Amino acid sequence: MGNILGDGLPGAAEHVAADLLPLVNRLARCGARVEEALAGLRDIQMLDWQSPAGRAYRDTVGRQGAALRHAVDALEVARAAVARHAEDTVAAAASACRMP
């Protein structure tokens, strides 16, 4: 009886894992781009805002920065999960091939 990845595994599992690698890389790139945006927001917050409107803008930018920080963290969790899934897929296939 075959398994969910099909018979003749390691090639199929490696193919599945290889298909996941572009997603892992894209998640990493997205995280890096959000980090760049965060750096820009930090620069805005460091400006000397004198007016009440300027201080309100800085505070709003700070809240947006906090939300983006959460997004970066979520992207990293997703990237790690997809990478782990790719590794586990190959490991499971290798294990299944060794079973009598």
C-alpha positions as CSV (number, residue, x, y, z in Angstrom):
1,M,0.0,0.0,0.0
2,G,1.4,3.4,-1.0
3,N,1.5,6.5,1.3
4,I,0.1,10.0,0.7
5,L,3.3,11.0,-1.1
6,G,3.0,8.1,-3.6
7,D,5.1,5.1,-4.2
8,G,8.8,5.3,-5.1
9,L,9.3,8.0,-2.6
10,P,12.4,9.8,-2.1
11,G,12.1,11.6,-5.5
12,A,8.5,12.6,-4.9
13,A,9.2,13.9,-1.4
14,E,12.2,15.8,-2.5
15,H,10.1,17.3,-5.3
16,V,7.5,18.4,-2.7
17,A,10.3,19.9,-0.5
18,A,11.9,21.6,-3.5
19,D,8.5,23.1,-4.4
20,L,8.3,24.6,-0.9
21,L,11.8,26.2,-1.0
22,P,10.7,29.2,-3.2
23,L,7.9,29.9,-0.6
24,V,10.5,29.8,2.2
25,N,12.7,32.3,0.3
26,R,9.8,34.5,-0.5
27,L,8.7,34.7,3.1
28,A,12.3,35.6,4.1
29,R,12.4,38.3,1.5
30,C,9.0,39.7,2.6
31,G,10.3,39.8,6.2
32,A,13.4,41.7,5.1
33,R,11.3,44.3,3.2
34,V,9.1,44.9,6.2
35,E,12.3,45.3,8.3
36,E,13.4,48.0,5.8
37,A,10.0,49.7,6.2
38,L,10.4,49.6,10.0
39,A,13.8,51.3,9.7
40,G,12.1,54.1,7.8
41,L,9.4,54.4,10.4
42,R,12.1,54.6,13.2
43,D,13.7,57.4,11.3
44,I,10.4,59.3,11.2
45,Q,9.9,58.8,14.9
46,M,13.4,60.2,15.7
47,L,12.6,63.5,14.1
48,D,12.0,66.4,16.5
49,W,8.3,66.9,16.2
50,Q,7.3,70.2,17.8
51,S,3.6,70.7,17.0
52,P,0.8,68.7,18.5
53,A,0.0,67.4,15.0
54,G,3.6,66.3,14.4
55,R,3.6,64.5,17.8
56,A,0.3,62.8,16.9
57,Y,1.8,61.7,13.6
58,R,4.8,60.3,15.3
59,D,2.6,58.4,17.7
60,T,0.6,57.0,14.8
61,V,3.8,56.0,13.1
62,G,4.8,54.2,16.3
63,R,1.6,52.2,16.4
64,Q,2.1,51.3,12.7
65,G,5.6,50.2,13.6
66,A,4.4,48.0,16.3
67,A,1.9,46.3,14.0
68,L,4.6,45.8,11.4
69,R,6.9,44.3,14.0
70,H,4.1,41.7,14.7
71,A,3.9,41.1,11.0
72,V,7.7,40.4,10.8
73,D,7.4,38.0,13.7
74,A,4.5,36.2,12.0
75,L,6.4,36.0,8.7
76,E,9.4,34.4,10.5
77,V,7.1,31.9,12.2
78,A,5.6,31.0,8.8
79,R,8.9,30.8,7.1
80,A,10.3,28.5,9.8
81,A,7.1,26.3,9.7
82,V,7.3,25.9,5.9
83,A,11.0,25.1,6.0
84,R,10.4,22.6,8.8
85,H,7.6,21.0,6.8
86,A,9.9,20.6,3.8
87,E,12.6,19.0,5.9
88,D,10.0,16.7,7.6
89,T,8.6,15.6,4.3
90,V,12.0,14.5,3.1
91,A,12.7,12.8,6.4
92,A,9.4,11.0,6.4
93,A,10.0,9.7,2.9
94,A,13.4,8.5,3.8
95,S,12.1,6.7,6.8
96,A,9.3,5.1,4.8
97,C,11.8,3.8,2.3
98,R,13.8,2.1,5.0
99,M,10.7,0.3,6.4
100,P,10.3,-3.3,5.3
